[in-house]
């Protein structure tokens, strides 16, 4: 394909490169461009008596394209080819492209064959190139040109109108008020601006389009419905239409009749073959002075408007910062006492409610405050940058509201938060342990009290006084069996005392009742010991009188008592509650239970042996007619009781099996939760660290322009925000773990607190880095720093940033200055350091470095310039009046000056005179306005 590629040195705007980036046009934008570009072409072609209907079809043969260029340039192009062959059409289009290139426009990607083939994208791109060159490029307003000049012209013309804020050529025009303001500013009789409403964009747009077409000869190039129905109207279509207003008002502007201009007689000039040259020169010079004075006043007013607008915006930013800082500090002040409250609760339910309240705080209340803190830092940095760029003193917040103060308060909040969470978990563990111990105490105490019931009365009986020898022997043996039983219960009494002691040490809320019950058991136990010893002494005194004893009963009692104790211990163990936290612990309990079940056959043999002794006793009694009254004198444990307890043990075993199985299943679920959380945390933690490192590299690399870096960072920010669902999912798993009372996880070293802190630091870092790049763009644009200069600044900074921390220390910065040719002593270097490091941290950031370099090479508004502008508005007087301010400035900025200017007290003062000199000085000084 035959592409046009002339080698031109003028790189104005590179319109075709912009078009390549938009090659896949949004359908809505393509529709707007078709209509706008067609109307624009026809507004010129109608001067030659023709027009186009289809923009890509009617330019294919190149004839109307050449005609359009002749009309808008006023020059003759090469003779066109009239043949209908494809080669003739390509020749005509190439002649047109040659002519465009001769005007200093690069055409790299637009080929003649694409135009001839009717490629709509290429055709629209070519027309846009023509519009830029012949309708926009030559626009010049206050040393700005082309697109920026047109935008500045719109801003100046619409500045006095409410609800109009022109910042671009797309969404700033959607409500239609901008178009209406332009018309009203130049032709106020055509539109009643006061009746327009911002919430009725269709009516505003249609009013502007109809009035422009009917009275200003500006064709209707846009559809109101397309603009309102598009989220972001096409910038090229809007610029094309707005440029028509510029040319209409700038080219047709008339000078009002001025009584100072000398009258001239039209017939005298027309009726004279050669009008008098001196008269004509005199009259024309009056026009020159009239225009020159008006232009100076407008320029002066614009400068003052610009300075005052900056001051007003900065004051509003300061107020917003103070309020946001006060609100955040007040929230921290209210929250810390709540987090520092360590008043314990008596029940697990109450502590669980405290934990739920803390979760709500972490999940619902804290995240918005984290965002507010981040936004506060961004606002503060942006405000300081704007103050530096506008040559204003740095902003110093109220006492206690510095960013460092807020960071210190926030650190205190997080410290209290961490301590509060640890305390909550410890308290829950403590209460859980207390509940378990208290239940265990009650069970053991109940068993012991049941066993001791009646023992004191039994020991105090005087039955041995009337007993026979055989009976006394029996009583003695019975007493020995009781002592054995008493010794067996000694361990349980010690356990009861140890549990009571532990409950006291853990500050159990019902310790008084536990202590009272334990004391009662201990006192009774001491009394049982004393009574037992006293009865033994009595029996031994009469032992010589009693010699008959039934050895079988004794043997039964000796074997039945420990077996009975074993069964009671077994029942107690089988009914004992347990608390485990790992699979290994429950497996240990299960193993112990299996070992216990393995002893049951031997125990059953022992039971049968004991019952066999009793049966043998019965057989002997029946055989020898022994008068034993049918009872064993040595023990109260009957075969029926042994069988009953044995049956109870057998019933408790499967219940214990079921409880262990359920707990094993619960621990398996807990292990799955640990693994699930660990797997995600082991991915998310390194991911956050990687992103932090990548952001750090981006902030110090020099790949592309600052806008490229900003776009790159915003893409990172988007990918980070898109990662939030994974954090939320991890939070959900963490909540399940806490609800399951899981306190450790061997599958990961990351805790949810680590992930939260890392995530918050990542969000803060990417926001702060984006803000730093945005501030660098503000500095570059405000100071007129080219991309090459910015790259040189970055290269120098990176070279001398030896530690690669994104900051230079004092010695690195001194070496950098010396390398750039600065010859300075210690005093001069200290002065420079006070500028780039006002907080005396001993480091120089890249933002401070480019601020310093831009101040060394750029110029800004000064108090003298503002004072000179006021002097122009005041007609070269040393003071200015209220009427002059209201006449020359927009209403809100005029009132701003009137409210802040001091009265003028000079000798030439008149009533109401205001001192603009002290006002101008105050704008750039330390005093408040």
Beta strands, then each sheet from edge to edge (+ up, - down):
strand 1: 140-141
strand 2: 144-145
strand 3: 807-809
strand 4: 843-845
strand 5: 902-903
strand 6: 914-915
sheet 1: 1+ 2-
sheet 2: 3+ 4-
sheet 3: 5+ 6-
end
